[in-house]
Amino acid sequence: MAKYHIINTSTNIVENTVEWDGDTSKWAPLDGFIGVASTECGIGWKYNGGGVGIGTTSGETDKMWIPQIGYGTTI
């Protein structure tokens, strides 16, 4: 089992975190959501879809995760 962040694909915001083996025949995120395995980040963070590590602003496209001050508000 691994830690997966459940991301809303319309906002790229992490909305939940689950323990999951990645087997979509047993369970899968609902339509409009994806699961990304990672030990970094948390609920409310923005997923950049690429890169590595944690950035500080949404302009850092080489970083995978961007912390947010409030839901949908980028620092």
C-alpha positions in Angstrom: 0.0 0.0 0.0 1.1 3.5 -0.8 0.0 7.0 0.0 -1.9 8.5 -2.9 -3.1 12.1 -3.2 -6.5 12.5 -4.8 -6.4 15.5 -7.1 -9.3 17.4 -8.7 -8.3 17.6 -12.4 -10.2 20.9 -13.0 -8.3 22.8 -10.2 -5.1 20.6 -9.7 -5.7 20.9 -6.0 -5.2 17.9 -3.7 -8.6 17.1 -2.1 -7.8 13.9 -0.2 -5.1 11.5 0.7 -5.6 7.7 0.8 -3.7 4.4 1.3 -4.1 2.4 -1.9 -2.4 -0.3 -3.8 -3.1 1.4 -7.1 -5.3 -1.5 -8.3 -8.1 0.2 -10.2 -10.1 -3.1 -10.3 -10.6 -2.8 -6.6 -11.0 1.0 -6.3 -10.4 4.2 -8.4 -10.9 7.9 -7.9 -14.2 9.3 -9.2 -14.4 10.9 -12.6 -12.7 14.3 -12.6 -10.0 13.1 -10.1 -6.7 11.3 -10.3 -4.5 9.6 -7.8 -0.8 10.4 -7.6 1.5 8.3 -5.4 3.7 10.6 -3.3 5.0 11.0 0.3 5.2 14.8 -0.2 2.5 17.4 0.0 -0.9 17.5 1.6 -4.6 18.4 1.2 -5.0 21.8 -0.4 -1.7 21.8 -2.2 -1.5 22.4 -6.0 -0.3 19.6 -8.3 1.8 20.9 -11.2 1.7 17.6 -13.1 5.4 17.4 -13.6 8.8 18.2 -12.1 10.2 17.1 -8.8 9.9 18.3 -5.3 8.1 21.2 -3.6 8.1 24.7 -5.0 7.1 28.1 -3.5 5.1 29.7 -6.4 2.8 28.3 -9.1 5.3 29.6 -11.7 7.8 26.9 -10.7 6.9 24.4 -13.4 9.9 22.3 -12.5 8.3 21.5 -9.1 5.6 18.9 -8.7 3.9 20.4 -5.6 3.1 23.9 -4.6 1.9 24.7 -1.1 -1.2 26.9 -0.8 -2.1 29.5 1.8 -5.8 28.9 1.4 -7.8 26.6 -0.9 -7.1 27.7 -4.4 -4.8 30.6 -3.3 -1.2 30.2 -4.5 1.7 31.6 -2.5 
